[in-house]
């Protein structure tokens, strides 16, 4: 009975999440395209991540592992992040 109650509570919590919240949790292991945008709207640089793009608490930047080189990239500024 206790297991059924726990499963029911977890299901209720998951169902109450918004689509965006569920997508955010489900993004681990997916590739993302990160584009850095110049002031004039042109794309200055583009990367493909090998996994989720992260942001630290109280930070305006993002970090990710680049798929091509395997290196850690840390960026800040005007960015467009798209799940591939």
N, CA, C and O atoms as a Maestro MAE file, in Angstrom:
{
 s_m_m2io_version
 :::
 2.0.0
}

f_m_ct {
 s_m_title
 :::
 protein
 m_atom[336] {
  # First column is atom index #
  i_m_mmod_type
  r_m_x_coord
  r_m_y_coord
  r_m_z_coord
  i_m_residue_number
  s_m_chain_name
  s_m_pdb_residue_name
  s_m_pdb_atom_name
  i_m_atomic_number
  :::
  1 25 0.815 -1.190 0.000 1 A "UNK " " N  " 7
  2 3 0.000 0.000 0.000 1 A "UNK " " CA " 6
  3 2 0.863 1.261 0.000 1 A "UNK " " C  " 6
  4 15 0.545 2.256 -0.650 1 A "UNK " " O  " 8
  5 25 1.972 1.188 0.754 2 A "UNK " " N  " 7
  6 3 2.871 2.331 0.850 2 A "UNK " " CA " 6
  7 2 3.486 2.657 -0.514 2 A "UNK " " C  " 6
  8 15 3.631 3.828 -0.862 2 A "UNK " " O  " 8
  9 25 3.847 1.624 -1.287 3 A "UNK " " N  " 7
  10 3 4.433 1.823 -2.618 3 A "UNK " " CA " 6
  11 2 3.432 2.482 -3.561 3 A "UNK " " C  " 6
  12 15 3.796 3.351 -4.353 3 A "UNK " " O  " 8
  13 25 2.184 2.072 -3.475 4 A "UNK " " N  " 7
  14 3 1.141 2.647 -4.329 4 A "UNK " " CA " 6
  15 2 0.970 4.134 -4.022 4 A "UNK " " C  " 6
  16 15 0.806 4.948 -4.932 4 A "UNK " " O  " 8
  17 25 1.009 4.478 -2.753 5 A "UNK " " N  " 7
  18 3 0.874 5.873 -2.340 5 A "UNK " " CA " 6
  19 2 2.051 6.709 -2.850 5 A "UNK " " C  " 6
  20 15 1.855 7.830 -3.320 5 A "UNK " " O  " 8
  21 25 3.245 6.182 -2.759 6 A "UNK " " N  " 7
  22 3 4.437 6.887 -3.249 6 A "UNK " " CA " 6
  23 2 4.354 7.089 -4.760 6 A "UNK " " C  " 6
  24 15 4.635 8.183 -5.252 6 A "UNK " " O  " 8
  25 25 3.981 6.072 -5.487 7 A "UNK " " N  " 7
  26 3 3.846 6.179 -6.947 7 A "UNK " " CA " 6
  27 2 2.773 7.195 -7.309 7 A "UNK " " C  " 6
  28 15 2.961 7.978 -8.241 7 A "UNK " " O  " 8
  29 25 1.671 7.200 -6.606 8 A "UNK " " N  " 7
  30 3 0.591 8.151 -6.873 8 A "UNK " " CA " 6
  31 2 1.050 9.586 -6.619 8 A "UNK " " C  " 6
  32 15 0.719 10.490 -7.387 8 A "UNK " " O  " 8
  33 25 1.803 9.797 -5.552 9 A "UNK " " N  " 7
  34 3 2.324 11.139 -5.252 9 A "UNK " " CA " 6
  35 2 3.307 11.599 -6.324 9 A "UNK " " C  " 6
  36 15 3.256 12.749 -6.761 9 A "UNK " " O  " 8
  37 25 4.187 10.720 -6.743 10 A "UNK " " N  " 7
  38 3 5.136 11.068 -7.804 10 A "UNK " " CA " 6
  39 2 4.418 11.382 -9.109 10 A "UNK " " C  " 6
  40 15 4.785 12.328 -9.806 10 A "UNK " " O  " 8
  41 25 3.421 10.617 -9.436 11 A "UNK " " N  " 7
  42 3 2.654 10.864 -10.657 11 A "UNK " " CA " 6
  43 2 1.955 12.217 -10.600 11 A "UNK " " C  " 6
  44 15 1.899 12.931 -11.601 11 A "UNK " " O  " 8
  45 25 1.427 12.568 -9.439 12 A "UNK " " N  " 7
  46 3 0.762 13.861 -9.274 12 A "UNK " " CA " 6
  47 2 1.754 15.008 -9.418 12 A "UNK " " C  " 6
  48 15 1.431 16.035 -10.015 12 A "UNK " " O  " 8
  49 25 2.959 14.843 -8.877 13 A "UNK " " N  " 7
  50 3 3.984 15.879 -8.998 13 A "UNK " " CA " 6
  51 2 4.404 16.074 -10.451 13 A "UNK " " C  " 6
  52 15 4.537 17.205 -10.918 13 A "UNK " " O  " 8
  53 25 4.611 14.974 -11.157 14 A "UNK " " N  " 7
  54 3 5.023 15.047 -12.557 14 A "UNK " " CA " 6
  55 2 3.917 15.669 -13.405 14 A "UNK " " C  " 6
  56 15 4.193 16.479 -14.290 14 A "UNK " " O  " 8
  57 25 2.697 15.302 -13.146 15 A "UNK " " N  " 7
  58 3 1.570 15.833 -13.915 15 A "UNK " " CA " 6
  59 2 1.380 17.328 -13.681 15 A "UNK " " C  " 6
  60 15 0.886 18.035 -14.559 15 A "UNK " " O  " 8
  61 25 1.770 17.811 -12.505 16 A "UNK " " N  " 7
  62 3 1.586 19.230 -12.197 16 A "UNK " " CA " 6
  63 2 2.668 20.107 -12.807 16 A "UNK " " C  " 6
  64 15 2.516 21.328 -12.823 16 A "UNK " " O  " 8
  65 25 3.751 19.533 -13.305 17 A "UNK " " N  " 7
  66 3 4.817 20.309 -13.945 17 A "UNK " " CA " 6
  67 2 4.342 20.841 -15.287 17 A "UNK " " C  " 6
  68 15 3.534 20.212 -15.970 17 A "UNK " " O  " 8
  69 25 4.851 22.002 -15.652 18 A "UNK " " N  " 7
  70 3 4.533 22.544 -16.969 18 A "UNK " " CA " 6
  71 2 5.311 21.793 -18.035 18 A "UNK " " C  " 6
  72 15 6.251 21.062 -17.722 18 A "UNK " " O  " 8
  73 25 4.926 21.969 -19.284 19 A "UNK " " N  " 7
  74 3 5.641 21.338 -20.388 19 A "UNK " " CA " 6
  75 2 7.101 21.767 -20.403 19 A "UNK " " C  " 6
  76 15 7.988 20.951 -20.651 19 A "UNK " " O  " 8
  77 25 7.351 23.047 -20.138 20 A "UNK " " N  " 7
  78 3 8.717 23.568 -20.147 20 A "UNK " " CA " 6
  79 2 9.562 22.922 -19.050 20 A "UNK " " C  " 6
  80 15 10.729 22.600 -19.272 20 A "UNK " " O  " 8
  81 25 8.981 22.735 -17.881 21 A "UNK " " N  " 7
  82 3 9.715 22.109 -16.784 21 A "UNK " " CA " 6
  83 2 10.062 20.668 -17.113 21 A "UNK " " C  " 6
  84 15 11.181 20.220 -16.863 21 A "UNK " " O  " 8
  85 25 9.102 19.942 -17.673 22 A "UNK " " N  " 7
  86 3 9.371 18.549 -18.059 22 A "UNK " " CA " 6
  87 2 10.437 18.483 -19.141 22 A "UNK " " C  " 6
  88 15 11.300 17.606 -19.100 22 A "UNK " " O  " 8
  89 25 10.394 19.392 -20.108 23 A "UNK " " N  " 7
  90 3 11.391 19.410 -21.179 23 A "UNK " " CA " 6
  91 2 12.777 19.722 -20.627 23 A "UNK " " C  " 6
  92 15 13.777 19.180 -21.100 23 A "UNK " " O  " 8
  93 25 12.833 20.595 -19.627 24 A "UNK " " N  " 7
  94 3 14.113 20.956 -19.021 24 A "UNK " " CA " 6
  95 2 14.732 19.750 -18.326 24 A "UNK " " C  " 6
  96 15 15.931 19.507 -18.462 24 A "UNK " " O  " 8
  97 25 13.928 18.990 -17.581 25 A "UNK " " N  " 7
  98 3 14.440 17.793 -16.923 25 A "UNK " " CA " 6
  99 2 14.836 16.729 -17.938 25 A "UNK " " C  " 6
  100 15 15.777 15.970 -17.703 25 A "UNK " " O  " 8
  101 25 14.135 16.666 -19.053 26 A "UNK " " N  " 7
  102 3 14.386 15.641 -20.061 26 A "UNK " " CA " 6
  103 2 15.508 15.960 -21.020 26 A "UNK " " C  " 6
  104 15 15.768 15.171 -21.928 26 A "UNK " " O  " 8
  105 25 16.193 17.096 -20.858 27 A "UNK " " N  " 7
  106 3 17.208 17.522 -21.810 27 A "UNK " " CA " 6
  107 2 18.578 16.899 -21.622 27 A "UNK " " C  " 6
  108 15 19.463 17.109 -22.452 27 A "UNK " " O  " 8
  109 25 18.781 16.135 -20.552 28 A "UNK " " N  " 7
  110 3 20.090 15.545 -20.316 28 A "UNK " " CA " 6
  111 2 20.439 14.551 -21.412 28 A "UNK " " C  " 6
  112 15 19.635 13.686 -21.760 28 A "UNK " " O  " 8
  113 25 21.660 14.686 -21.958 29 A "UNK " " N  " 7
  114 3 22.118 13.786 -23.013 29 A "UNK " " CA " 6
  115 2 21.730 14.236 -24.402 29 A "UNK " " C  " 6
  116 15 22.230 13.683 -25.381 29 A "UNK " " O  " 8
  117 25 20.854 15.222 -24.524 30 A "UNK " " N  " 7
  118 3 20.463 15.728 -25.832 30 A "UNK " " CA " 6
  119 2 21.472 16.767 -26.311 30 A "UNK " " C  " 6
  120 15 22.172 17.387 -25.510 30 A "UNK " " O  " 8
  121 25 21.537 16.946 -27.623 31 A "UNK " " N  " 7
  122 3 22.415 17.955 -28.200 31 A "UNK " " CA " 6
  123 2 21.668 19.281 -28.307 31 A "UNK " " C  " 6
  124 15 20.459 19.314 -28.534 31 A "UNK " " O  " 8
  125 25 22.406 20.363 -28.142 32 A "UNK " " N  " 7
  126 3 21.861 21.701 -28.261 32 A "UNK " " CA " 6
  127 2 22.755 22.518 -29.188 32 A "UNK " " C  " 6
  128 15 23.969 22.320 -29.236 32 A "UNK " " O  " 8
  129 25 22.130 23.442 -29.926 33 A "UNK " " N  " 7
  130 3 22.891 24.391 -30.734 33 A "UNK " " CA " 6
  131 2 22.890 25.708 -29.976 33 A "UNK " " C  " 6
  132 15 21.835 26.233 -29.620 33 A "UNK " " O  " 8
  133 25 24.099 26.242 -29.729 34 A "UNK " " N  " 7
  134 3 24.251 27.499 -29.015 34 A "UNK " " CA " 6
  135 2 24.797 28.514 -30.016 34 A "UNK " " C  " 6
  136 15 25.857 28.307 -30.608 34 A "UNK " " O  " 8
  137 25 24.062 29.614 -30.199 35 A "UNK " " N  " 7
  138 3 24.476 30.658 -31.132 35 A "UNK " " CA " 6
  139 2 24.691 31.951 -30.358 35 A "UNK " " C  " 6
  140 15 23.815 32.389 -29.611 35 A "UNK " " O  " 8
  141 25 25.866 32.563 -30.541 36 A "UNK " " N  " 7
  142 3 26.162 33.853 -29.928 36 A "UNK " " CA " 6
  143 2 25.788 34.945 -30.927 36 A "UNK " " C  " 6
  144 15 26.224 34.915 -32.078 36 A "UNK " " O  " 8
  145 25 24.979 35.912 -30.485 37 A "UNK " " N  " 7
  146 3 24.427 36.927 -31.370 37 A "UNK " " CA " 6
  147 2 25.155 38.260 -31.161 37 A "UNK " " C  " 6
  148 15 25.313 38.714 -30.029 37 A "UNK " " O  " 8
  149 25 25.600 38.888 -32.272 38 A "UNK " " N  " 7
  150 3 26.201 40.224 -32.228 38 A "UNK " " CA " 6
  151 2 25.134 41.270 -31.970 38 A "UNK " " C  " 6
  152 15 23.939 40.977 -32.029 38 A "UNK " " O  " 8
  153 25 25.566 42.492 -31.682 39 A "UNK " " N  " 7
  154 3 24.637 43.609 -31.447 39 A "UNK " " CA " 6
  155 2 23.779 43.907 -32.674 39 A "UNK " " C  " 6
  156 15 22.650 44.380 -32.536 39 A "UNK " " O  " 8
  157 25 24.300 43.636 -33.874 40 A "UNK " " N  " 7
  158 3 23.533 43.901 -35.097 40 A "UNK " " CA " 6
  159 2 22.621 42.739 -35.488 40 A "UNK " " C  " 6
  160 15 21.970 42.787 -36.531 40 A "UNK " " O  " 8
  161 25 22.571 41.699 -34.662 41 A "UNK " " N  " 7
  162 3 21.681 40.567 -34.916 41 A "UNK " " CA " 6
  163 2 22.294 39.422 -35.694 41 A "UNK " " C  " 6
  164 15 21.647 38.389 -35.873 41 A "UNK " " O  " 8
  165 25 23.533 39.576 -36.167 42 A "UNK " " N  " 7
  166 3 24.188 38.494 -36.892 42 A "UNK " " CA " 6
  167 2 24.757 37.476 -35.896 42 A "UNK " " C  " 6
  168 15 24.982 37.797 -34.729 42 A "UNK " " O  " 8
  169 25 24.981 36.274 -36.360 43 A "UNK " " N  " 7
  170 3 25.522 35.208 -35.514 43 A "UNK " " CA " 6
  171 2 27.049 35.292 -35.523 43 A "UNK " " C  " 6
  172 15 27.671 35.192 -36.581 43 A "UNK " " O  " 8
  173 25 27.648 35.476 -34.354 44 A "UNK " " N  " 7
  174 3 29.094 35.590 -34.232 44 A "UNK " " CA " 6
  175 2 29.767 34.226 -34.164 44 A "UNK " " C  " 6
  176 15 30.843 34.035 -34.730 44 A "UNK " " O  " 8
  177 25 29.139 33.277 -33.474 45 A "UNK " " N  " 7
  178 3 29.752 31.968 -33.271 45 A "UNK " " CA " 6
  179 2 28.664 30.951 -32.999 45 A "UNK " " C  " 6
  180 15 27.638 31.281 -32.403 45 A "UNK " " O  " 8
  181 25 28.876 29.726 -33.426 46 A "UNK " " N  " 7
  182 3 27.920 28.641 -33.197 46 A "UNK " " CA " 6
  183 2 28.654 27.426 -32.659 46 A "UNK " " C  " 6
  184 15 29.735 27.081 -33.137 46 A "UNK " " O  " 8
  185 25 28.064 26.777 -31.660 47 A "UNK " " N  " 7
  186 3 28.591 25.536 -31.105 47 A "UNK " " CA " 6
  187 2 27.477 24.505 -31.057 47 A "UNK " " C  " 6
  188 15 26.297 24.857 -31.057 47 A "UNK " " O  " 8
  189 25 27.849 23.238 -31.017 48 A "UNK " " N  " 7
  190 3 26.928 22.131 -30.754 48 A "UNK " " CA " 6
  191 2 27.414 21.469 -29.468 48 A "UNK " " C  " 6
  192 15 28.580 21.088 -29.360 48 A "UNK " " O  " 8
  193 25 26.513 21.333 -28.491 49 A "UNK " " N  " 7
  194 3 26.898 20.701 -27.231 49 A "UNK " " CA " 6
  195 2 26.730 19.188 -27.336 49 A "UNK " " C  " 6
  196 15 25.961 18.684 -28.155 49 A "UNK " " O  " 8
  197 25 27.468 18.481 -26.487 50 A "UNK " " N  " 7
  198 3 27.329 17.024 -26.436 50 A "UNK " " CA " 6
  199 2 26.306 16.613 -25.389 50 A "UNK " " C  " 6
  200 15 26.047 15.424 -25.203 50 A "UNK " " O  " 8
  201 25 25.729 17.582 -24.710 51 A "UNK " " N  " 7
  202 3 24.737 17.321 -23.670 51 A "UNK " " CA " 6
  203 2 24.052 18.608 -23.269 51 A "UNK " " C  " 6
  204 15 24.076 19.590 -24.011 51 A "UNK " " O  " 8
  205 25 23.456 18.604 -22.123 52 A "UNK " " N  " 7
  206 3 22.664 19.738 -21.639 52 A "UNK " " CA " 6
  207 2 23.529 20.981 -21.428 52 A "UNK " " C  " 6
  208 15 24.677 20.886 -20.994 52 A "UNK " " O  " 8
  209 25 22.965 22.137 -21.739 53 A "UNK " " N  " 7
  210 3 23.590 23.424 -21.469 53 A "UNK " " CA " 6
  211 2 23.170 23.841 -20.064 53 A "UNK " " C  " 6
  212 15 21.980 23.862 -19.747 53 A "UNK " " O  " 8
  213 25 24.135 24.168 -19.234 54 A "UNK " " N  " 7
  214 3 23.867 24.472 -17.828 54 A "UNK " " CA " 6
  215 2 24.116 25.944 -17.522 54 A "UNK " " C  " 6
  216 15 24.891 26.606 -18.211 54 A "UNK " " O  " 8
  217 25 23.461 26.445 -16.497 55 A "UNK " " N  " 7
  218 3 23.696 27.785 -15.981 55 A "UNK " " CA " 6
  219 2 23.788 27.681 -14.470 55 A "UNK " " C  " 6
  220 15 22.938 27.066 -13.827 55 A "UNK " " O  " 8
  221 25 24.828 28.289 -13.906 56 A "UNK " " N  " 7
  222 3 24.982 28.246 -12.455 56 A "UNK " " CA " 6
  223 2 24.072 29.275 -11.796 56 A "UNK " " C  " 6
  224 15 23.731 30.297 -12.393 56 A "UNK " " O  " 8
  225 25 23.697 28.997 -10.590 57 A "UNK " " N  " 7
  226 3 22.865 29.926 -9.827 57 A "UNK " " CA " 6
  227 2 23.621 31.245 -9.651 57 A "UNK " " C  " 6
  228 15 24.827 31.248 -9.406 57 A "UNK " " O  " 8
  229 25 22.910 32.350 -9.776 58 A "UNK " " N  " 7
  230 3 23.482 33.699 -9.643 58 A "UNK " " CA " 6
  231 2 24.537 33.987 -10.703 58 A "UNK " " C  " 6
  232 15 25.503 34.701 -10.433 58 A "UNK " " O  " 8
  233 25 24.366 33.444 -11.898 59 A "UNK " " N  " 7
  234 3 25.297 33.676 -13.000 59 A "UNK " " CA " 6
  235 2 24.511 34.063 -14.245 59 A "UNK " " C  " 6
  236 15 23.385 33.609 -14.447 59 A "UNK " " O  " 8
  237 25 25.111 34.902 -15.074 60 A "UNK " " N  " 7
  238 3 24.451 35.265 -16.328 60 A "UNK " " CA " 6
  239 2 25.002 34.466 -17.499 60 A "UNK " " C  " 6
  240 15 24.622 34.702 -18.646 60 A "UNK " " O  " 8
  241 25 25.885 33.531 -17.222 61 A "UNK " " N  " 7
  242 3 26.507 32.742 -18.282 61 A "UNK " " CA " 6
  243 2 26.027 31.309 -18.321 61 A "UNK " " C  " 6
  244 15 25.267 30.856 -17.466 61 A "UNK " " O  " 8
  245 25 26.495 30.611 -19.342 62 A "UNK " " N  " 7
  246 3 26.157 29.200 -19.542 62 A "UNK " " CA " 6
  247 2 27.440 28.417 -19.788 62 A "UNK " " C  " 6
  248 15 28.451 28.981 -20.205 62 A "UNK " " O  " 8
  249 25 27.390 27.111 -19.528 63 A "UNK " " N  " 7
  250 3 28.526 26.260 -19.844 63 A "UNK " " CA " 6
  251 2 28.026 24.930 -20.389 63 A "UNK " " C  " 6
  252 15 26.927 24.474 -20.075 63 A "UNK " " O  " 8
  253 25 28.877 24.321 -21.222 64 A "UNK " " N  " 7
  254 3 28.530 23.059 -21.862 64 A "UNK " " CA " 6
  255 2 29.798 22.425 -22.408 64 A "UNK " " C  " 6
  256 15 30.833 23.081 -22.531 64 A "UNK " " O  " 8
  257 25 29.707 21.155 -22.728 65 A "UNK " " N  " 7
  258 3 30.813 20.447 -23.361 65 A "UNK " " CA " 6
  259 2 30.566 20.453 -24.862 65 A "UNK " " C  " 6
  260 15 29.527 19.989 -25.332 65 A "UNK " " O  " 8
  261 25 31.539 20.985 -25.616 66 A "UNK " " N  " 7
  262 3 31.383 21.072 -27.062 66 A "UNK " " CA " 6
  263 2 31.549 19.686 -27.690 66 A "UNK " " C  " 6
  264 15 32.479 18.952 -27.359 66 A "UNK " " O  " 8
  265 25 30.654 19.346 -28.581 67 A "UNK " " N  " 7
  266 3 30.648 18.020 -29.205 67 A "UNK " " CA " 6
  267 2 31.900 17.787 -30.049 67 A "UNK " " C  " 6
  268 15 32.497 16.712 -29.987 67 A "UNK " " O  " 8
  269 25 32.298 18.783 -30.835 68 A "UNK " " N  " 7
  270 3 33.397 18.617 -31.782 68 A "UNK " " CA " 6
  271 2 34.747 18.411 -31.098 68 A "UNK " " C  " 6
  272 15 35.519 17.539 -31.497 68 A "UNK " " O  " 8
  273 25 35.034 19.212 -30.067 69 A "UNK " " N  " 7
  274 3 36.355 19.167 -29.432 69 A "UNK " " CA " 6
  275 2 36.368 18.449 -28.090 69 A "UNK " " C  " 6
  276 15 37.427 18.023 -27.628 69 A "UNK " " O  " 8
  277 25 35.198 18.308 -27.455 70 A "UNK " " N  " 7
  278 3 35.132 17.707 -26.127 70 A "UNK " " CA " 6
  279 2 35.555 18.656 -25.025 70 A "UNK " " C  " 6
  280 15 35.707 18.243 -23.875 70 A "UNK " " O  " 8
  281 25 35.748 19.922 -25.359 71 A "UNK " " N  " 7
  282 3 36.198 20.911 -24.380 71 A "UNK " " CA " 6
  283 2 35.011 21.583 -23.695 71 A "UNK " " C  " 6
  284 15 33.914 21.673 -24.247 71 A "UNK " " O  " 8
  285 25 35.269 22.056 -22.463 72 A "UNK " " N  " 7
  286 3 34.290 22.826 -21.721 72 A "UNK " " CA " 6
  287 2 34.276 24.242 -22.285 72 A "UNK " " C  " 6
  288 15 35.324 24.879 -22.390 72 A "UNK " " O  " 8
  289 25 33.102 24.733 -22.644 73 A "UNK " " N  " 7
  290 3 32.929 26.089 -23.157 73 A "UNK " " CA " 6
  291 2 32.061 26.847 -22.161 73 A "UNK " " C  " 6
  292 15 31.025 26.343 -21.726 73 A "UNK " " O  " 8
  293 25 32.484 28.063 -21.798 74 A "UNK " " N  " 7
  294 3 31.702 28.940 -20.931 74 A "UNK " " CA " 6
  295 2 31.442 30.229 -21.700 74 A "UNK " " C  " 6
  296 15 32.379 30.859 -22.191 74 A "UNK " " O  " 8
  297 25 30.178 30.623 -21.808 75 A "UNK " " N  " 7
  298 3 29.811 31.803 -22.590 75 A "UNK " " CA " 6
  299 2 28.821 32.667 -21.815 75 A "UNK " " C  " 6
  300 15 28.112 32.196 -20.925 75 A "UNK " " O  " 8
  301 25 28.797 33.932 -22.181 76 A "UNK " " N  " 7
  302 3 27.817 34.869 -21.656 76 A "UNK " " CA " 6
  303 2 27.510 35.865 -22.759 76 A "UNK " " C  " 6
  304 15 28.304 36.028 -23.685 76 A "UNK " " O  " 8
  305 25 26.394 36.517 -22.673 77 A "UNK " " N  " 7
  306 3 26.000 37.474 -23.704 77 A "UNK " " CA " 6
  307 2 24.656 37.100 -24.285 77 A "UNK " " C  " 6
  308 15 23.890 36.348 -23.683 77 A "UNK " " O  " 8
  309 25 24.376 37.635 -25.465 78 A "UNK " " N  " 7
  310 3 23.118 37.334 -26.153 78 A "UNK " " CA " 6
  311 2 23.264 35.989 -26.843 78 A "UNK " " C  " 6
  312 15 24.063 35.843 -27.767 78 A "UNK " " O  " 8
  313 25 22.491 35.005 -26.393 79 A "UNK " " N  " 7
  314 3 22.612 33.638 -26.896 79 A "UNK " " CA " 6
  315 2 21.246 33.116 -27.334 79 A "UNK " " C  " 6
  316 15 20.208 33.490 -26.787 79 A "UNK " " O  " 8
  317 25 21.282 32.249 -28.327 80 A "UNK " " N  " 7
  318 3 20.106 31.482 -28.717 80 A "UNK " " CA " 6
  319 2 20.471 30.022 -28.491 80 A "UNK " " C  " 6
  320 15 21.440 29.528 -29.068 80 A "UNK " " O  " 8
  321 25 19.708 29.331 -27.659 81 A "UNK " " N  " 7
  322 3 19.985 27.925 -27.342 81 A "UNK " " CA " 6
  323 2 18.802 27.106 -27.843 81 A "UNK " " C  " 6
  324 15 17.665 27.308 -27.417 81 A "UNK " " O  " 8
  325 25 19.090 26.173 -28.758 82 A "UNK " " N  " 7
  326 3 18.049 25.377 -29.390 82 A "UNK " " CA " 6
  327 2 18.337 23.895 -29.210 82 A "UNK " " C  " 6
  328 15 19.438 23.433 -29.511 82 A "UNK " " O  " 8
  329 25 17.349 23.144 -28.718 83 A "UNK " " N  " 7
  330 3 17.489 21.692 -28.599 83 A "UNK " " CA " 6
  331 2 17.392 21.081 -29.981 83 A "UNK " " C  " 6
  332 15 16.452 21.365 -30.724 83 A "UNK " " O  " 8
  333 25 18.359 20.241 -30.331 84 A "UNK " " N  " 7
  334 3 18.356 19.590 -31.650 84 A "UNK " " CA " 6
  335 2 17.639 18.260 -31.609 84 A "UNK " " C  " 6
  336 15 17.542 17.579 -32.629 84 A "UNK " " O  " 8
  :::
 }
 m_bond[335] {
  # First column is bond index #
  i_m_from
  i_m_to
  i_m_order
  :::
  1 1 2 1
  2 2 3 1
  3 3 4 2
  4 3 5 1
  5 5 6 1
  6 6 7 1
  7 7 8 2
  8 7 9 1
  9 9 10 1
  10 10 11 1
  11 11 12 2
  12 11 13 1
  13 13 14 1
  14 14 15 1
  15 15 16 2
  16 15 17 1
  17 17 18 1
  18 18 19 1
  19 19 20 2
  20 19 21 1
  21 21 22 1
  22 22 23 1
  23 23 24 2
  24 23 25 1
  25 25 26 1
  26 26 27 1
  27 27 28 2
  28 27 29 1
  29 29 30 1
  30 30 31 1
  31 31 32 2
  32 31 33 1
  33 33 34 1
  34 34 35 1
  35 35 36 2
  36 35 37 1
  37 37 38 1
  38 38 39 1
  39 39 40 2
  40 39 41 1
  41 41 42 1
  42 42 43 1
  43 43 44 2
  44 43 45 1
  45 45 46 1
  46 46 47 1
  47 47 48 2
  48 47 49 1
  49 49 50 1
  50 50 51 1
  51 51 52 2
  52 51 53 1
  53 53 54 1
  54 54 55 1
  55 55 56 2
  56 55 57 1
  57 57 58 1
  58 58 59 1
  59 59 60 2
  60 59 61 1
  61 61 62 1
  62 62 63 1
  63 63 64 2
  64 63 65 1
  65 65 66 1
  66 66 67 1
  67 67 68 2
  68 67 69 1
  69 69 70 1
  70 70 71 1
  71 71 72 2
  72 71 73 1
  73 73 74 1
  74 74 75 1
  75 75 76 2
  76 75 77 1
  77 77 78 1
  78 78 79 1
  79 79 80 2
  80 79 81 1
  81 81 82 1
  82 82 83 1
  83 83 84 2
  84 83 85 1
  85 85 86 1
  86 86 87 1
  87 87 88 2
  88 87 89 1
  89 89 90 1
  90 90 91 1
  91 91 92 2
  92 91 93 1
  93 93 94 1
  94 94 95 1
  95 95 96 2
  96 95 97 1
  97 97 98 1
  98 98 99 1
  99 99 100 2
  100 99 101 1
  101 101 102 1
  102 102 103 1
  103 103 104 2
  104 103 105 1
  105 105 106 1
  106 106 107 1
  107 107 108 2
  108 107 109 1
  109 109 110 1
  110 110 111 1
  111 111 112 2
  112 111 113 1
  113 113 114 1
  114 114 115 1
  115 115 116 2
  116 115 117 1
  117 117 118 1
  118 118 119 1
  119 119 120 2
  120 119 121 1
  121 121 122 1
  122 122 123 1
  123 123 124 2
  124 123 125 1
  125 125 126 1
  126 126 127 1
  127 127 128 2
  128 127 129 1
  129 129 130 1
  130 130 131 1
  131 131 132 2
  132 131 133 1
  133 133 134 1
  134 134 135 1
  135 135 136 2
  136 135 137 1
  137 137 138 1
  138 138 139 1
  139 139 140 2
  140 139 141 1
  141 141 142 1
  142 142 143 1
  143 143 144 2
  144 143 145 1
  145 145 146 1
  146 146 147 1
  147 147 148 2
  148 147 149 1
  149 149 150 1
  150 150 151 1
  151 151 152 2
  152 151 153 1
  153 153 154 1
  154 154 155 1
  155 155 156 2
  156 155 157 1
  157 157 158 1
  158 158 159 1
  159 159 160 2
  160 159 161 1
  161 161 162 1
  162 162 163 1
  163 163 164 2
  164 163 165 1
  165 165 166 1
  166 166 167 1
  167 167 168 2
  168 167 169 1
  169 169 170 1
  170 170 171 1
  171 171 172 2
  172 171 173 1
  173 173 174 1
  174 174 175 1
  175 175 176 2
  176 175 177 1
  177 177 178 1
  178 178 179 1
  179 179 180 2
  180 179 181 1
  181 181 182 1
  182 182 183 1
  183 183 184 2
  184 183 185 1
  185 185 186 1
  186 186 187 1
  187 187 188 2
  188 187 189 1
  189 189 190 1
  190 190 191 1
  191 191 192 2
  192 191 193 1
  193 193 194 1
  194 194 195 1
  195 195 196 2
  196 195 197 1
  197 197 198 1
  198 198 199 1
  199 199 200 2
  200 199 201 1
  201 201 202 1
  202 202 203 1
  203 203 204 2
  204 203 205 1
  205 205 206 1
  206 206 207 1
  207 207 208 2
  208 207 209 1
  209 209 210 1
  210 210 211 1
  211 211 212 2
  212 211 213 1
  213 213 214 1
  214 214 215 1
  215 215 216 2
  216 215 217 1
  217 217 218 1
  218 218 219 1
  219 219 220 2
  220 219 221 1
  221 221 222 1
  222 222 223 1
  223 223 224 2
  224 223 225 1
  225 225 226 1
  226 226 227 1
  227 227 228 2
  228 227 229 1
  229 229 230 1
  230 230 231 1
  231 231 232 2
  232 231 233 1
  233 233 234 1
  234 234 235 1
  235 235 236 2
  236 235 237 1
  237 237 238 1
  238 238 239 1
  239 239 240 2
  240 239 241 1
  241 241 242 1
  242 242 243 1
  243 243 244 2
  244 243 245 1
  245 245 246 1
  246 246 247 1
  247 247 248 2
  248 247 249 1
  249 249 250 1
  250 250 251 1
  251 251 252 2
  252 251 253 1
  253 253 254 1
  254 254 255 1
  255 255 256 2
  256 255 257 1
  257 257 258 1
  258 258 259 1
  259 259 260 2
  260 259 261 1
  261 261 262 1
  262 262 263 1
  263 263 264 2
  264 263 265 1
  265 265 266 1
  266 266 267 1
  267 267 268 2
  268 267 269 1
  269 269 270 1
  270 270 271 1
  271 271 272 2
  272 271 273 1
  273 273 274 1
  274 274 275 1
  275 275 276 2
  276 275 277 1
  277 277 278 1
  278 278 279 1
  279 279 280 2
  280 279 281 1
  281 281 282 1
  282 282 283 1
  283 283 284 2
  284 283 285 1
  285 285 286 1
  286 286 287 1
  287 287 288 2
  288 287 289 1
  289 289 290 1
  290 290 291 1
  291 291 292 2
  292 291 293 1
  293 293 294 1
  294 294 295 1
  295 295 296 2
  296 295 297 1
  297 297 298 1
  298 298 299 1
  299 299 300 2
  300 299 301 1
  301 301 302 1
  302 302 303 1
  303 303 304 2
  304 303 305 1
  305 305 306 1
  306 306 307 1
  307 307 308 2
  308 307 309 1
  309 309 310 1
  310 310 311 1
  311 311 312 2
  312 311 313 1
  313 313 314 1
  314 314 315 1
  315 315 316 2
  316 315 317 1
  317 317 318 1
  318 318 319 1
  319 319 320 2
  320 319 321 1
  321 321 322 1
  322 322 323 1
  323 323 324 2
  324 323 325 1
  325 325 326 1
  326 326 327 1
  327 327 328 2
  328 327 329 1
  329 329 330 1
  330 330 331 1
  331 331 332 2
  332 331 333 1
  333 333 334 1
  334 334 335 1
  335 335 336 2
  :::
 }
}
